Amino acid sequence: YVSAEEIFTEYAYFSSYSTSWIEHARQYVEMIIPRLGLDKDSLAVELASNDGYLLQHFLPHGVPVLGIEPAKNVAAVAIEQGIDTRVEFFGEESAHRLRQDGKRADVIIGNNVFAQVPDLNDFVRGMKILLSEKGVVTLEFPHLLRLIDENQFDTIYHEHFSYFSLYTTVKIFQQHGMEVFDVQELPSHGGSLRIFARHEDNSDLPITDAVTGLLDVEAGAGITDLDYYRNFQARVIRTKHKLLKFLVQAKQDGKSIAGYGAPGKGNTMLNYAGIREDFLDYVVDRNPYKHGRFLPGTHIPIFDVDKIEATKPDYLLILPWNLRKEIMEQTAYIRDWGGKHVVPIPEVKVFE
């Protein structure tokens, strides 16, 4: 067990280094403002607001915003952009402080933070306290059904304390007097859910067919059956063997291999498979905060993306495979020397 304070007080992930994620955030804002009728008298609060990647898109519309971000180094970037940000962890206590300051949120946003909360009850209680009477909570998180069905075992790592199905999410919110009334399935992070929740006594927002339909899909898949999870382990082992087989053969053929990205999911996979510098010469990342550092456990060095053109590797292993399309477009130049992209999940695949 690693505490949230140890992980998140200083954080190496800056959301704005993903072009596709910035666009995802912009599209969300363009959707949510008219859907909820947000205006200059509203308040949009984002939990784990990072470097302001999302809240910045509200500003041109004149919608007031507030970010809650525990990592002071990341929050500083948002503050420099003029985004009102409080450096603290969110929960019941901080929600009460915000209420005392006259804050009530018309929308509470949490993107890829729900899985990273060690005390879920405290977190949801906090949202209920802060949410206005007719307000809406939207959360995005990797869908457990996709994680299992598509063999996304590398999504399991220290930062994630929980993994959610819609079934469990509905129960958590009901426990605290709230109701999940709508859900959207998204392609982000290998398959995510965006849930919409409200106070249980807000009858203005009825529960949609999307919620009941997805609950039926999860039940049919066996999400509440232990055998569903036991079968997952066998598939994970097969993927590990296939990846090692590819790497061993490539090295025996005298090929050079570099990694693209230094994400949490990559660390899970590399350490699980025992992949170190004997297979992966180095990794690169767009985030300068990571340059000159090493991946935990494997101690593979992290460089700027310029290293790719300087060394011309034969294979580029994409560790944040959920951003495969974006990364392949950004590094299409490796084809100039015959380089090929490789993704490890859900199965090893080489792109010619």
Secondary structure as GFF3:
##gff-version 3
##sequence-region A 1 352
A	DSSP	alpha_helix	4	8	.	.	.	ID=ss1
A	DSSP	three_ten_helix	15	17	.	.	.	ID=ss2
A	DSSP	alpha_helix	19	36	.	.	.	ID=ss3
A	DSSP	beta_strand	44	47	.	.	.	ID=ss4
A	DSSP	three_ten_helix	55	57	.	.	.	ID=ss5
A	DSSP	three_ten_helix	59	61	.	.	.	ID=ss6
A	DSSP	beta_strand	65	68	.	.	.	ID=ss7
A	DSSP	alpha_helix	72	80	.	.	.	ID=ss8
A	DSSP	beta_strand	85	86	.	.	.	ID=ss9
A	DSSP	alpha_helix	92	100	.	.	.	ID=ss10
A	DSSP	beta_strand	105	111	.	.	.	ID=ss11
A	DSSP	three_ten_helix	114	116	.	.	.	ID=ss12
A	DSSP	alpha_helix	120	130	.	.	.	ID=ss13
A	DSSP	beta_strand	131	142	.	.	.	ID=ss14
A	DSSP	alpha_helix	144	149	.	.	.	ID=ss15
A	DSSP	three_ten_helix	153	155	.	.	.	ID=ss16
A	DSSP	alpha_helix	166	175	.	.	.	ID=ss17
A	DSSP	beta_strand	178	186	.	.	.	ID=ss18
A	DSSP	three_ten_helix	188	190	.	.	.	ID=ss19
A	DSSP	beta_strand	192	199	.	.	.	ID=ss20
A	DSSP	alpha_helix	209	221	.	.	.	ID=ss21
A	DSSP	alpha_helix	226	252	.	.	.	ID=ss22
A	DSSP	beta_strand	257	260	.	.	.	ID=ss23
A	DSSP	alpha_helix	264	273	.	.	.	ID=ss24
A	DSSP	beta_strand	283	284	.	.	.	ID=ss25
A	DSSP	three_ten_helix	288	290	.	.	.	ID=ss26
A	DSSP	beta_strand	302	303	.	.	.	ID=ss27
A	DSSP	alpha_helix	306	311	.	.	.	ID=ss28
A	DSSP	beta_strand	315	318	.	.	.	ID=ss29
A	DSSP	three_ten_helix	321	323	.	.	.	ID=ss30
A	DSSP	alpha_helix	324	330	.	.	.	ID=ss31
A	DSSP	three_ten_helix	332	337	.	.	.	ID=ss32
A	DSSP	beta_strand	340	343	.	.	.	ID=ss33
A	DSSP	beta_strand	349	351	.	.	.	ID=ss34
###
